[in-house]
Amino acid sequence: MLNRLTTGWNFRRILYVAMGALIVSQAIADKQWFGVFFGAYFASMGLFAFGCAGGQCVPGSLNNQQRADFSPSTTKVEAEEL
């Protein structure tokens, strides 16, 4: 968990944390309690690198080694005729 907090920071993660904190603070100031949960969700996405803030929503975000692991050429399928 500590590794996820300290590595892999990019502009998107910083943006999610900043916007989430802004939404939370504005929701508290306006006493709109649903907004606190909404902002906390976005801030936690950036803080803990899950969802789109962790790069999971963009196709082609795998590095070369990960692509090689999921390549169809490395998967061997065996069939048995009954």
Backbone as XML, in Angstrom:
<?xml version="1.0"?>
<chain id="A" units="angstrom">
  <residue number="1" name="MET">
    <atom name="N" x="0.835" y="-1.186" z="0.000"/>
    <atom name="CA" x="0.000" y="0.000" z="0.000"/>
    <atom name="C" x="0.883" y="1.255" z="0.000"/>
  </residue>
  <residue number="2" name="LEU">
    <atom name="N" x="1.937" y="1.236" z="0.779"/>
    <atom name="CA" x="2.829" y="2.390" z="0.825"/>
    <atom name="C" x="3.476" y="2.628" z="-0.532"/>
  </residue>
  <residue number="3" name="ASN">
    <atom name="N" x="3.748" y="1.538" z="-1.250"/>
    <atom name="CA" x="4.333" y="1.668" z="-2.579"/>
    <atom name="C" x="3.389" y="2.403" z="-3.532"/>
  </residue>
  <residue number="4" name="ARG">
    <atom name="N" x="2.089" y="2.133" z="-3.442"/>
    <atom name="CA" x="1.113" y="2.813" z="-4.305"/>
    <atom name="C" x="1.012" y="4.298" z="-3.974"/>
  </residue>
  <residue number="5" name="LEU">
    <atom name="N" x="1.237" y="4.651" z="-2.718"/>
    <atom name="CA" x="1.161" y="6.051" z="-2.317"/>
    <atom name="C" x="2.388" y="6.852" z="-2.747"/>
  </residue>
  <residue number="6" name="THR">
    <atom name="N" x="3.527" y="6.191" z="-2.826"/>
    <atom name="CA" x="4.771" y="6.932" z="-3.041"/>
    <atom name="C" x="5.308" y="6.875" z="-4.463"/>
  </residue>
  <residue number="7" name="THR">
    <atom name="N" x="4.813" y="5.973" z="-5.306"/>
    <atom name="CA" x="5.358" y="5.856" z="-6.659"/>
    <atom name="C" x="4.264" y="6.058" z="-7.700"/>
  </residue>
  <residue number="8" name="GLY">
    <atom name="N" x="4.694" y="6.357" z="-8.907"/>
    <atom name="CA" x="3.792" y="6.452" z="-10.041"/>
    <atom name="C" x="2.975" y="7.730" z="-10.113"/>
  </residue>
  <residue number="9" name="TRP">
    <atom name="N" x="3.427" y="8.797" z="-9.491"/>
    <atom name="CA" x="2.666" y="10.050" z="-9.522"/>
    <atom name="C" x="2.810" y="10.697" z="-10.884"/>
  </residue>
  <residue number="10" name="ASN">
    <atom name="N" x="1.697" y="11.128" z="-11.446"/>
    <atom name="CA" x="1.688" y="11.855" z="-12.709"/>
    <atom name="C" x="0.659" y="12.981" z="-12.598"/>
  </residue>
  <residue number="11" name="PHE">
    <atom name="N" x="0.516" y="13.720" z="-13.677"/>
    <atom name="CA" x="-0.392" y="14.868" z="-13.660"/>
    <atom name="C" x="-1.827" y="14.460" z="-13.358"/>
  </residue>
  <residue number="12" name="ARG">
    <atom name="N" x="-2.259" y="13.338" z="-13.903"/>
    <atom name="CA" x="-3.640" y="12.893" z="-13.698"/>
    <atom name="C" x="-3.913" y="12.592" z="-12.221"/>
  </residue>
  <residue number="13" name="ARG">
    <atom name="N" x="-2.993" y="11.910" z="-11.552"/>
    <atom name="CA" x="-3.195" y="11.599" z="-10.127"/>
    <atom name="C" x="-3.239" y="12.868" z="-9.287"/>
  </residue>
  <residue number="14" name="ILE">
    <atom name="N" x="-2.341" y="13.800" z="-9.578"/>
    <atom name="CA" x="-2.323" y="15.061" z="-8.833"/>
    <atom name="C" x="-3.617" y="15.825" z="-9.068"/>
  </residue>
  <residue number="15" name="LEU">
    <atom name="N" x="-4.101" y="15.824" z="-10.304"/>
    <atom name="CA" x="-5.348" y="16.496" z="-10.633"/>
    <atom name="C" x="-6.534" y="15.876" z="-9.892"/>
  </residue>
  <residue number="16" name="TYR">
    <atom name="N" x="-6.600" y="14.557" z="-9.839"/>
    <atom name="CA" x="-7.689" y="13.892" z="-9.122"/>
    <atom name="C" x="-7.668" y="14.234" z="-7.626"/>
  </residue>
  <residue number="17" name="VAL">
    <atom name="N" x="-6.487" y="14.236" z="-7.020"/>
    <atom name="CA" x="-6.395" y="14.565" z="-5.592"/>
    <atom name="C" x="-6.792" y="16.020" z="-5.356"/>
  </residue>
  <residue number="18" name="ALA">
    <atom name="N" x="-6.284" y="16.922" z="-6.192"/>
    <atom name="CA" x="-6.588" y="18.345" z="-6.025"/>
    <atom name="C" x="-8.072" y="18.639" z="-6.237"/>
  </residue>
  <residue number="19" name="MET">
    <atom name="N" x="-8.652" y="18.091" z="-7.292"/>
    <atom name="CA" x="-10.070" y="18.335" z="-7.552"/>
    <atom name="C" x="-10.943" y="17.669" z="-6.495"/>
  </residue>
  <residue number="20" name="GLY">
    <atom name="N" x="-10.559" y="16.489" z="-6.037"/>
    <atom name="CA" x="-11.310" y="15.826" z="-4.972"/>
    <atom name="C" x="-11.285" y="16.640" z="-3.691"/>
  </residue>
  <residue number="21" name="ALA">
    <atom name="N" x="-10.123" y="17.186" z="-3.352"/>
    <atom name="CA" x="-10.015" y="18.020" z="-2.147"/>
    <atom name="C" x="-10.825" y="19.301" z="-2.303"/>
  </residue>
  <residue number="22" name="LEU">
    <atom name="N" x="-10.823" y="19.864" z="-3.497"/>
    <atom name="CA" x="-11.611" y="21.062" z="-3.752"/>
    <atom name="C" x="-13.113" y="20.775" z="-3.618"/>
  </residue>
  <residue number="23" name="ILE">
    <atom name="N" x="-13.556" y="19.655" z="-4.156"/>
    <atom name="CA" x="-14.972" y="19.278" z="-4.047"/>
    <atom name="C" x="-15.357" y="19.042" z="-2.593"/>
  </residue>
  <residue number="24" name="VAL">
    <atom name="N" x="-14.492" y="18.361" z="-1.844"/>
    <atom name="CA" x="-14.776" y="18.098" z="-0.426"/>
    <atom name="C" x="-14.867" y="19.400" z="0.352"/>
  </residue>
  <residue number="25" name="SER">
    <atom name="N" x="-13.913" y="20.293" z="0.158"/>
    <atom name="CA" x="-13.922" y="21.541" z="0.925"/>
    <atom name="C" x="-15.128" y="22.408" z="0.566"/>
  </residue>
  <residue number="26" name="GLN">
    <atom name="N" x="-15.484" y="22.441" z="-0.705"/>
    <atom name="CA" x="-16.648" y="23.237" z="-1.112"/>
    <atom name="C" x="-17.942" y="22.612" z="-0.595"/>
  </residue>
  <residue number="27" name="ALA">
    <atom name="N" x="-18.017" y="21.292" z="-0.593"/>
    <atom name="CA" x="-19.213" y="20.613" z="-0.092"/>
    <atom name="C" x="-19.383" y="20.842" z="1.407"/>
  </residue>
  <residue number="28" name="ILE">
    <atom name="N" x="-18.288" y="20.841" z="2.139"/>
    <atom name="CA" x="-18.365" y="21.107" z="3.583"/>
    <atom name="C" x="-18.800" y="22.549" z="3.827"/>
  </residue>
  <residue number="29" name="ALA">
    <atom name="N" x="-18.246" y="23.477" z="3.059"/>
    <atom name="CA" x="-18.610" y="24.883" z="3.224"/>
    <atom name="C" x="-20.088" y="25.123" z="2.922"/>
  </residue>
  <residue number="30" name="ASP">
    <atom name="N" x="-20.635" y="24.398" z="1.934"/>
    <atom name="CA" x="-22.037" y="24.557" z="1.557"/>
    <atom name="C" x="-22.972" y="23.600" z="2.304"/>
  </residue>
  <residue number="31" name="LYS">
    <atom name="N" x="-22.407" y="22.756" z="3.169"/>
    <atom name="CA" x="-23.155" y="21.742" z="3.932"/>
    <atom name="C" x="-23.952" y="20.816" z="3.015"/>
  </residue>
  <residue number="32" name="GLN">
    <atom name="N" x="-23.309" y="20.426" z="1.912"/>
    <atom name="CA" x="-23.872" y="19.448" z="0.976"/>
    <atom name="C" x="-23.122" y="18.126" z="1.202"/>
  </residue>
  <residue number="33" name="TRP">
    <atom name="N" x="-23.664" y="17.306" z="2.079"/>
    <atom name="CA" x="-22.912" y="16.154" z="2.567"/>
    <atom name="C" x="-22.700" y="15.082" z="1.508"/>
  </residue>
  <residue number="34" name="PHE">
    <atom name="N" x="-23.581" y="14.990" z="0.530"/>
    <atom name="CA" x="-23.354" y="14.029" z="-0.550"/>
    <atom name="C" x="-22.097" y="14.403" z="-1.340"/>
  </residue>
  <residue number="35" name="GLY">
    <atom name="N" x="-21.834" y="15.677" z="-1.479"/>
    <atom name="CA" x="-20.650" y="16.137" z="-2.185"/>
    <atom name="C" x="-19.356" y="15.736" z="-1.502"/>
  </residue>
  <residue number="36" name="VAL">
    <atom name="N" x="-19.392" y="15.575" z="-0.194"/>
    <atom name="CA" x="-18.198" y="15.131" z="0.543"/>
    <atom name="C" x="-17.818" y="13.724" z="0.092"/>
  </residue>
  <residue number="37" name="PHE">
    <atom name="N" x="-18.804" y="12.842" z="-0.029"/>
    <atom name="CA" x="-18.520" y="11.477" z="-0.471"/>
    <atom name="C" x="-18.052" y="11.462" z="-1.928"/>
  </residue>
  <residue number="38" name="PHE">
    <atom name="N" x="-18.663" y="12.278" z="-2.745"/>
    <atom name="CA" x="-18.293" y="12.390" z="-4.150"/>
    <atom name="C" x="-16.841" y="12.867" z="-4.285"/>
  </residue>
  <residue number="39" name="GLY">
    <atom name="N" x="-16.480" y="13.899" z="-3.558"/>
    <atom name="CA" x="-15.113" y="14.417" z="-3.606"/>
    <atom name="C" x="-14.103" y="13.462" z="-3.000"/>
  </residue>
  <residue number="40" name="ALA">
    <atom name="N" x="-14.500" y="12.782" z="-1.925"/>
    <atom name="CA" x="-13.599" y="11.817" z="-1.284"/>
    <atom name="C" x="-13.304" y="10.650" z="-2.217"/>
  </residue>
  <residue number="41" name="TYR">
    <atom name="N" x="-14.305" y="10.270" z="-3.011"/>
    <atom name="CA" x="-14.086" y="9.187" z="-3.980"/>
    <atom name="C" x="-13.024" y="9.597" z="-5.000"/>
  </residue>
  <residue number="42" name="PHE">
    <atom name="N" x="-13.124" y="10.800" z="-5.554"/>
    <atom name="CA" x="-12.139" y="11.249" z="-6.536"/>
    <atom name="C" x="-10.768" y="11.458" z="-5.901"/>
  </residue>
  <residue number="43" name="ALA">
    <atom name="N" x="-10.729" y="11.989" z="-4.703"/>
    <atom name="CA" x="-9.439" y="12.181" z="-4.036"/>
    <atom name="C" x="-8.780" y="10.832" z="-3.740"/>
  </residue>
  <residue number="44" name="SER">
    <atom name="N" x="-9.566" y="9.837" z="-3.342"/>
    <atom name="CA" x="-8.984" y="8.528" z="-3.052"/>
    <atom name="C" x="-8.523" y="7.829" z="-4.332"/>
  </residue>
  <residue number="45" name="MET">
    <atom name="N" x="-9.203" y="8.083" z="-5.461"/>
    <atom name="CA" x="-8.731" y="7.529" z="-6.737"/>
    <atom name="C" x="-7.337" y="8.040" z="-7.054"/>
  </residue>
  <residue number="46" name="GLY">
    <atom name="N" x="-7.112" y="9.312" z="-6.840"/>
    <atom name="CA" x="-5.788" y="9.866" z="-7.100"/>
    <atom name="C" x="-4.762" y="9.438" z="-6.078"/>
  </residue>
  <residue number="47" name="LEU">
    <atom name="N" x="-5.170" y="9.378" z="-4.835"/>
    <atom name="CA" x="-4.236" y="9.046" z="-3.760"/>
    <atom name="C" x="-3.774" y="7.599" z="-3.837"/>
  </residue>
  <residue number="48" name="PHE">
    <atom name="N" x="-4.694" y="6.680" z="-4.098"/>
    <atom name="CA" x="-4.368" y="5.255" z="-4.082"/>
    <atom name="C" x="-4.198" y="4.657" z="-5.475"/>
  </residue>
  <residue number="49" name="ALA">
    <atom name="N" x="-4.280" y="5.465" z="-6.531"/>
    <atom name="CA" x="-4.010" y="5.052" z="-7.915"/>
    <atom name="C" x="-4.883" y="3.896" z="-8.367"/>
  </residue>
  <residue number="50" name="PHE">
    <atom name="N" x="-6.189" y="4.028" z="-8.210"/>
    <atom name="CA" x="-7.088" y="3.027" z="-8.785"/>
    <atom name="C" x="-8.038" y="3.726" z="-9.740"/>
  </residue>
  <residue number="51" name="GLY">
    <atom name="N" x="-8.683" y="2.956" z="-10.593"/>
    <atom name="CA" x="-9.590" y="3.535" z="-11.589"/>
    <atom name="C" x="-8.826" y="4.297" z="-12.645"/>
  </residue>
  <residue number="52" name="CYS">
    <atom name="N" x="-9.414" y="5.323" z="-13.171"/>
    <atom name="CA" x="-8.806" y="6.102" z="-14.252"/>
    <atom name="C" x="-7.556" y="6.850" z="-13.784"/>
  </residue>
  <residue number="53" name="ALA">
    <atom name="N" x="-7.494" y="7.218" z="-12.526"/>
    <atom name="CA" x="-6.311" y="7.928" z="-12.035"/>
    <atom name="C" x="-5.089" y="7.023" z="-12.023"/>
  </residue>
  <residue number="54" name="GLY">
    <atom name="N" x="-5.298" y="5.718" z="-11.972"/>
    <atom name="CA" x="-4.192" y="4.771" z="-12.011"/>
    <atom name="C" x="-3.854" y="4.308" z="-13.410"/>
  </residue>
  <residue number="55" name="GLY">
    <atom name="N" x="-4.504" y="4.874" z="-14.423"/>
    <atom name="CA" x="-4.225" y="4.522" z="-15.806"/>
    <atom name="C" x="-4.975" y="3.303" z="-16.279"/>
  </residue>
  <residue number="56" name="GLN">
    <atom name="N" x="-6.018" y="2.886" z="-15.610"/>
    <atom name="CA" x="-6.743" y="1.684" z="-15.980"/>
    <atom name="C" x="-7.793" y="1.923" z="-17.060"/>
  </residue>
  <residue number="57" name="CYS">
    <atom name="N" x="-8.131" y="3.163" z="-17.358"/>
    <atom name="CA" x="-9.205" y="3.455" z="-18.312"/>
    <atom name="C" x="-8.710" y="3.709" z="-19.724"/>
  </residue>
  <residue number="58" name="VAL">
    <atom name="N" x="-7.433" y="3.882" z="-19.905"/>
    <atom name="CA" x="-6.882" y="4.236" z="-21.211"/>
    <atom name="C" x="-6.414" y="2.970" z="-21.915"/>
  </residue>
  <residue number="59" name="PRO">
    <atom name="N" x="-6.955" y="2.654" z="-23.093"/>
    <atom name="CA" x="-6.465" y="1.487" z="-23.823"/>
    <atom name="C" x="-5.016" y="1.686" z="-24.233"/>
  </residue>
  <residue number="60" name="GLY">
    <atom name="N" x="-4.265" y="0.639" z="-24.198"/>
    <atom name="CA" x="-2.868" y="0.723" z="-24.599"/>
    <atom name="C" x="-1.972" y="1.284" z="-23.518"/>
  </residue>
  <residue number="61" name="SER">
    <atom name="N" x="-2.401" y="1.259" z="-22.261"/>
    <atom name="CA" x="-1.583" y="1.812" z="-21.194"/>
    <atom name="C" x="-0.613" y="0.790" z="-20.620"/>
  </residue>
  <residue number="62" name="LEU">
    <atom name="N" x="-0.579" y="-0.427" z="-21.167"/>
    <atom name="CA" x="0.343" y="-1.439" z="-20.684"/>
    <atom name="C" x="1.743" y="-1.173" z="-21.225"/>
  </residue>
  <residue number="63" name="ASN">
    <atom name="N" x="2.748" y="-1.485" z="-20.430"/>
    <atom name="CA" x="4.114" y="-1.356" z="-20.924"/>
    <atom name="C" x="4.450" y="-2.580" z="-21.786"/>
  </residue>
  <residue number="64" name="ASN">
    <atom name="N" x="5.625" y="-2.609" z="-22.390"/>
    <atom name="CA" x="5.977" y="-3.668" z="-23.336"/>
    <atom name="C" x="5.982" y="-5.047" z="-22.692"/>
  </residue>
  <residue number="65" name="GLN">
    <atom name="N" x="6.464" y="-5.161" z="-21.463"/>
    <atom name="CA" x="6.504" y="-6.462" z="-20.797"/>
    <atom name="C" x="5.089" y="-6.956" z="-20.519"/>
  </residue>
  <residue number="66" name="GLN">
    <atom name="N" x="4.198" y="-6.075" z="-20.095"/>
    <atom name="CA" x="2.826" y="-6.477" z="-19.839"/>
    <atom name="C" x="2.126" y="-6.885" z="-21.132"/>
  </residue>
  <residue number="67" name="ARG">
    <atom name="N" x="2.405" y="-6.205" z="-22.228"/>
    <atom name="CA" x="1.819" y="-6.581" z="-23.514"/>
    <atom name="C" x="2.292" y="-7.961" z="-23.932"/>
  </residue>
  <residue number="68" name="ALA">
    <atom name="N" x="3.573" y="-8.251" z="-23.701"/>
    <atom name="CA" x="4.112" y="-9.556" z="-24.062"/>
    <atom name="C" x="3.450" y="-10.658" z="-23.239"/>
  </residue>
  <residue number="69" name="ASP">
    <atom name="N" x="3.144" y="-10.372" z="-21.983"/>
    <atom name="CA" x="2.506" y="-11.364" z="-21.125"/>
    <atom name="C" x="1.095" y="-11.696" z="-21.602"/>
  </residue>
  <residue number="70" name="PHE">
    <atom name="N" x="0.387" y="-10.730" z="-22.192"/>
    <atom name="CA" x="-0.983" y="-10.938" z="-22.626"/>
    <atom name="C" x="-1.104" y="-11.211" z="-24.119"/>
  </residue>
  <residue number="71" name="SER">
    <atom name="N" x="0.012" y="-11.349" z="-24.787"/>
    <atom name="CA" x="0.006" y="-11.560" z="-26.225"/>
    <atom name="C" x="-0.619" y="-12.918" z="-26.558"/>
  </residue>
  <residue number="72" name="PRO">
    <atom name="N" x="-1.457" y="-12.977" z="-27.606"/>
    <atom name="CA" x="-2.061" y="-14.258" z="-27.989"/>
    <atom name="C" x="-1.024" y="-15.290" z="-28.412"/>
  </residue>
  <residue number="73" name="SER">
    <atom name="N" x="0.143" y="-14.846" z="-28.880"/>
    <atom name="CA" x="1.166" y="-15.785" z="-29.330"/>
    <atom name="C" x="1.781" y="-16.549" z="-28.158"/>
  </residue>
  <residue number="74" name="THR">
    <atom name="N" x="1.684" y="-16.045" z="-26.940"/>
    <atom name="CA" x="2.256" y="-16.728" z="-25.794"/>
    <atom name="C" x="1.264" y="-17.669" z="-25.125"/>
  </residue>
  <residue number="75" name="THR">
    <atom name="N" x="0.015" y="-17.661" z="-25.580"/>
    <atom name="CA" x="-0.998" y="-18.508" z="-24.987"/>
    <atom name="C" x="-1.161" y="-19.759" z="-25.842"/>
  </residue>
  <residue number="76" name="LYS">
    <atom name="N" x="-0.940" y="-20.903" z="-25.235"/>
    <atom name="CA" x="-1.065" y="-22.163" z="-25.966"/>
    <atom name="C" x="-2.374" y="-22.821" z="-25.545"/>
  </residue>
  <residue number="77" name="VAL">
    <atom name="N" x="-3.191" y="-23.112" z="-26.531"/>
    <atom name="CA" x="-4.465" y="-23.746" z="-26.281"/>
    <atom name="C" x="-4.409" y="-25.168" z="-26.795"/>
  </residue>
  <residue number="78" name="GLU">
    <atom name="N" x="-4.744" y="-26.111" z="-25.936"/>
    <atom name="CA" x="-4.767" y="-27.515" z="-26.352"/>
    <atom name="C" x="-6.204" y="-27.987" z="-26.321"/>
  </residue>
  <residue number="79" name="ALA">
    <atom name="N" x="-6.595" y="-28.704" z="-27.372"/>
    <atom name="CA" x="-7.937" y="-29.238" z="-27.458"/>
    <atom name="C" x="-7.858" y="-30.753" z="-27.584"/>
  </residue>
  <residue number="80" name="GLU">
    <atom name="N" x="-8.823" y="-31.420" z="-26.989"/>
    <atom name="CA" x="-8.865" y="-32.860" z="-27.056"/>
    <atom name="C" x="-10.182" y="-33.274" z="-27.719"/>
  </residue>
  <residue number="81" name="GLU">
    <atom name="N" x="-10.062" y="-34.108" z="-28.720"/>
    <atom name="CA" x="-11.258" y="-34.545" z="-29.431"/>
    <atom name="C" x="-11.882" y="-35.711" z="-28.681"/>
  </residue>
  <residue number="82" name="LEU">
    <atom name="N" x="-13.182" y="-35.621" z="-28.520"/>
    <atom name="CA" x="-13.883" y="-36.689" z="-27.788"/>
    <atom name="C" x="-14.468" y="-37.724" z="-28.698"/>
  </residue>
</chain>
